[in-house]
Amino acid sequence: MSPHSRLADAPLPMLEVRLATRVISDVSDALIDLTGFPRSELIGTDPTHYLAKATSPALPLLVSGQILGYETTTTLRRRDGQLMDVHVWAHSLDSHLPPETALLVIDDETAPGAGPWGPSAEPVALLGTVDPEWRIDRITAGVEELLGYEPSEVTGQPVLGVVHPGDVAELLTGLGHAAGAGTSVVVRVRLHARDGTWRWCRACLATFPDAGGFAFLVTPVSDSAGSADLAQELRERLVRIAFEVQAARALPQAASLPTVSELPGLETLTAREVQILTELRAGRRGADIARSMNLAQSTVRNHLASVYRKLGVDSQVSLLAVLNRNVPSVQPSA
């Protein structure tokens, strides 16, 4: 491990790119293991050299600061010549607008996890969905910690009512790209809190082209200017980005869950619990969920126990029965 690497033990395959020169400035050990290239060959090179497909049309939006991140699928060329289809998240890494650096995260569910990394507490996160009339119909408990509202206060309300008027254009730009590309994007918006203030937040957005509306994952933007511990600040940003990448997997499937009105108690779940719920409903087993989310199996079991308690069920069978009661069934695998 290079003593100058800031990403070496990051929880996913990651590379840092300087946007002005578009060269790789740092990589994680997980990326080295995945690609087979040593760190010395990767640093200072153009990341597109390792891709067999053209870059995403969302890249100019990221470089200009119109969006903070996006996802795309591409083909990665390993050192041995093997081609791998991968899912990539591009995120702005610094707080500048437009950003100076970007972090590319390869969302490889088969890659071995890095184990516990960074702060033990999960970032504050709010996951929800908006119906075709742009009213909030699903929401998680994070809304109280993030904005001070009870879930019942925002359920059924117009989503634009909580977005700062000056940020609506950015929201629409992000949704437009998400709808056109069929992928998720991240935008920066101010949301109205219950105390009357505006909170800067990162919002990961995914549209529902067949059903209308969209899903969102919201995390707070922390103002770390003047932080005395730059290494810890970076770790916290990387942990947040890794969390967003993993939690964003739940967004496309969120519309398949019951709404708050159909399933009372859904609004008491956390964003992580909803993520596990969508994975479970799609037929994945606990061990597979733990591996894909880089969690211990005991952590997944603890989250499921919390879900059982909040929804008043006592087993996975009864949980799936409750979930499928009011929406089209998605049967688990045998």
C-alpha positions in Angstrom: 0.0 0.0 0.0 1.3 3.4 -0.9 1.8 5.7 2.1 0.5 8.5 0.1 -2.8 6.8 -0.9 -5.9 8.2 0.7 -8.2 5.6 -0.9 -6.2 2.5 -0.3 -8.5 0.7 2.2 -11.8 2.3 0.8 -14.8 -0.1 1.1 -15.4 -0.4 -2.7 -13.3 -0.3 -5.9 -12.7 3.5 -6.3 -10.5 5.9 -8.2 -10.1 9.7 -7.8 -9.9 11.8 -10.9 -8.8 15.4 -11.3 -11.4 16.9 -13.6 -9.3 19.7 -15.1 -6.7 17.2 -16.4 -8.8 14.1 -16.4 -6.1 11.9 -14.9 -6.3 9.4 -12.1 -4.8 10.8 -8.8 -5.5 7.9 -6.4 -7.1 4.4 -6.3 -8.3 1.9 -3.8 -6.7 -1.5 -3.2 -10.1 -3.0 -4.1 -9.7 -1.4 -7.6 -6.2 -2.8 -8.0 -7.5 -6.3 -7.1 -10.4 -5.9 -9.6 -8.4 -4.6 -12.6 -5.0 -6.3 -12.1 -3.2 -3.0 -12.7 -0.7 -1.9 -10.1 -1.1 1.5 -8.5 2.0 2.8 -10.3 0.4 2.1 -13.7 -2.9 3.7 -12.9 -1.8 7.0 -11.3 -1.5 9.8 -13.8 -3.4 8.1 -16.6 -6.7 8.9 -18.3 -9.4 6.6 -16.8 -11.1 6.2 -20.2 -8.0 4.1 -21.3 -9.5 1.3 -19.2 -13.0 1.5 -20.7 -14.2 -0.2 -23.9 -17.2 2.1 -24.2 -17.6 5.9 -24.6 -18.0 8.0 -21.5 -21.5 8.9 -20.3 -23.2 12.1 -21.7 -23.8 13.0 -18.0 -20.1 13.7 -17.6 -20.3 17.3 -18.8 -23.1 17.9 -16.3 -20.9 16.7 -13.5 -17.9 18.7 -14.6 -20.0 21.9 -14.8 -21.6 21.3 -11.4 -25.1 20.9 -12.7 -25.3 17.5 -11.0 -23.2 16.0 -8.2 -23.2 12.4 -9.5 -24.6 9.9 -11.9 -24.6 6.1 -12.6 -23.8 4.4 -15.8 -22.9 0.9 -17.1 -19.8 0.4 -19.1 -17.2 -2.2 -19.9 -13.9 -2.3 -18.0 -10.7 -3.6 -19.6 -8.5 -5.5 -17.1 -4.8 -5.8 -17.3 -5.1 -9.4 -18.6 -7.2 -8.2 -21.5 -10.5 -9.6 -20.0 -13.5 -7.3 -20.4 -15.9 -6.9 -17.5 -19.4 -5.3 -17.6 -19.5 -3.0 -14.6 -21.8 -0.5 -13.0 -20.1 2.8 -12.2 -21.1 5.7 -10.0 -19.4 9.0 -10.6 -19.5 11.5 -7.7 -18.1 14.9 -7.1 -15.6 14.4 -4.2 -14.9 18.0 -3.0 -17.3 20.8 -2.0 -16.4 23.1 -4.8 -18.9 24.0 -7.5 -18.0 23.2 -10.2 -16.1 20.3 -8.6 -12.3 19.9 -8.9 -12.2 16.2 -8.3 -14.5 13.3 -8.9 -14.7 9.8 -7.4 -15.6 6.8 -9.6 -17.0 3.9 -7.7 -17.4 0.5 -9.4 -20.5 -1.0 -7.8 -19.2 -4.6 -8.0 -21.4 -6.8 -5.8 -19.1 -9.8 -6.3 -16.1 -7.9 -4.9 -15.0 -8.9 -1.4 -16.0 -6.2 1.1 -13.3 -4.2 2.9 -14.8 -4.9 6.3 -15.6 -2.2 8.9 -14.4 1.1 7.5 -14.9 4.7 8.8 -17.6 5.8 11.3 -19.7 2.9 12.6 -22.9 5.0 12.5 -24.7 5.1 9.2 -25.2 8.5 7.6 -28.5 10.3 8.1 -30.6 9.3 5.1 -34.2 9.8 3.9 -35.7 7.5 1.2 -39.0 8.0 -0.4 -41.1 8.1 -3.6 -43.2 10.6 -5.4 -46.4 9.6 -7.3 -47.3 10.7 -10.9 -48.9 13.9 -9.4 -45.6 14.7 -7.7 -47.0 14.0 -4.2 -44.9 12.1 -1.6 -46.4 8.7 -1.1 -43.6 6.8 0.6 -41.2 8.2 3.2 -38.8 6.8 5.7 -38.2 7.8 9.3 -35.1 9.9 8.4 -37.3 12.8 7.5 -37.6 13.7 11.2 -33.9 13.7 11.9 -33.1 15.5 8.6 -35.8 18.1 8.4 -37.8 17.9 11.7 -41.1 16.7 10.2 -43.1 13.7 11.3 -43.6 11.3 8.3 -47.4 12.0 8.5 -46.8 15.7 8.0 -45.2 15.2 4.5 -47.0 12.1 3.2 -49.4 13.2 0.5 -47.9 16.7 0.2 -46.4 18.1 -3.1 -42.7 17.4 -3.2 -42.0 20.8 -4.8 -43.4 22.5 -1.7 -40.2 21.5 0.2 -37.7 22.4 -2.5 -36.2 25.9 -2.6 -37.5 27.8 -5.6 -33.9 28.5 -6.7 -33.1 24.8 -6.9 -36.1 23.6 -8.9 -34.2 24.0 -12.1 -31.4 21.7 -10.8 -34.0 19.2 -9.7 -35.6 19.1 -13.1 -32.3 18.9 -14.9 -31.4 15.9 -12.8 -34.8 14.2 -13.3 -34.6 14.9 -17.1 -31.3 13.2 -17.4 -32.4 10.3 -15.2 -35.5 9.8 -17.3 -33.6 10.0 -20.6 -30.8 7.7 -19.6 -32.8 5.3 -17.4 -30.3 5.7 -14.6 -29.9 7.7 -11.3 -28.4 11.1 -10.8 -27.4 13.1 -7.7 -28.2 16.8 -7.4 -27.7 19.4 -4.7 -30.9 21.1 -3.4 -32.1 23.1 -0.4 -35.0 21.5 1.4 -37.3 23.4 3.8 -37.1 22.2 7.4 -39.8 22.4 10.0 -38.0 25.2 11.8 -38.2 27.5 8.8 -34.6 27.1 7.7 -33.3 25.7 4.4 -31.0 22.6 4.6 -28.5 21.8 1.8 -28.9 18.2 0.8 -27.7 15.7 -1.7 -30.6 14.0 -3.5 -30.2 10.8 -5.5 -33.0 10.6 -8.0 -34.4 7.7 -10.1 -37.5 8.0 -12.3 -40.3 5.4 -12.9 -40.9 5.6 -16.7 -43.8 3.1 -16.6 -45.6 4.3 -13.5 -44.6 8.0 -13.5 -43.1 9.8 -10.5 -39.7 9.2 -9.1 -37.8 7.9 -6.1 -35.3 9.8 -4.0 -32.5 9.2 -1.4 -31.6 12.4 0.5 -28.5 12.9 2.7 -27.4 16.1 4.3 -24.5 18.2 2.9 -22.1 18.7 5.8 -20.1 21.9 5.9 -16.7 20.7 6.8 -14.8 23.9 5.9 -11.9 24.4 8.3 -11.9 20.8 9.5 -8.7 20.1 11.4 -8.7 16.4 10.4 -8.7 16.3 6.6 -8.1 12.5 6.6 -11.2 11.9 8.7 -13.2 14.3 6.6 -12.3 12.3 3.5 -13.2 9.0 5.2 -16.6 10.4 6.1 -17.2 11.5 2.6 -16.2 8.2 1.2 -18.4 6.3 3.7 -21.3 8.5 2.7 -20.7 8.0 -1.0 -20.4 4.2 -0.5 -23.7 4.3 1.5 -25.4 6.3 -1.2 -24.2 3.9 -4.0 -25.5 0.9 -2.0 -28.8 2.5 -0.9 -29.5 3.8 -4.4 -29.9 0.2 -5.6 -33.3 0.3 -3.8 -34.6 3.3 -5.7 -35.8 1.5 -8.9 -37.7 -1.1 -6.9 -39.1 1.3 -4.3 -42.3 1.8 -6.3 -43.1 -1.9 -6.0 -43.5 -1.5 -2.2 -46.8 -0.6 -0.7 -47.4 3.1 0.0 -47.7 4.5 3.5 -51.5 4.6 3.2 -51.5 0.9 2.1 -49.1 -0.3 4.8 -49.1 1.7 8.1 -45.7 1.5 9.7 -43.8 1.7 6.5 -42.9 5.3 7.4 -41.2 4.1 10.6 -38.5 2.2 8.7 -35.1 3.7 8.0 -33.6 4.0 4.5 -31.3 1.0 5.2 -34.2 -1.1 6.3 -36.1 -0.2 3.2 -33.1 -1.2 1.1 -32.9 -4.6 2.8 -36.7 -4.9 2.3 -36.5 -4.4 -1.4 -33.6 -6.9 -1.7 -35.5 -9.5 0.3 -38.7 -8.9 -1.7 -36.7 -9.4 -4.9 -35.8 -12.9 -3.7 -32.3 -12.4 -2.3 -31.2 -14.3 0.8 -29.7 -12.8 3.9 -26.2 -13.8 3.1 -26.4 -12.4 -0.4 -27.8 -9.1 0.9 -25.0 -8.8 3.5 -22.3 -9.4 0.8 -23.8 -6.9 -1.7 -24.2 -4.2 1.0 -20.8 -4.9 2.7 -22.5 -5.7 6.0 -22.1 -8.5 8.5 -24.9 -11.1 8.3 -25.7 -10.3 11.9 -26.2 -6.7 11.0 -28.7 -7.7 8.3 -30.5 -9.9 10.8 -30.7 -7.1 13.3 -32.2 -4.8 10.6 -34.7 -7.5 9.7 -35.7 -7.9 13.4 -36.3 -4.2 13.5 -38.5 -4.4 10.4 -40.5 -7.3 11.9 -41.2 -5.3 15.0 -42.2 -2.1 13.2 -44.5 -3.9 10.8 -46.0 -6.3 13.3 -44.8 -9.6 11.7 -42.8 -12.5 13.1 -41.1 -14.1 10.0 -39.9 -13.5 6.5 -42.9 -15.4 5.2 -45.4 -13.2 7.0 -43.4 -10.1 6.0 -43.5 -11.0 2.3 -47.2 -11.7 2.7 -47.8 -8.2 4.1 -45.7 -6.6 1.4 -47.5 -8.4 -1.4 -51.0 -7.9 -0.1 -51.7 -4.6 -1.8 -49.2 -4.6 -4.7 -48.4 -6.9 -7.6 -46.5 -10.0 -6.3 -42.8 -10.4 -6.7 -42.1 -14.0 -5.6 -38.9 -14.9 -3.8 -36.6 -17.5 -5.3 -36.7 -21.0 -4.0 
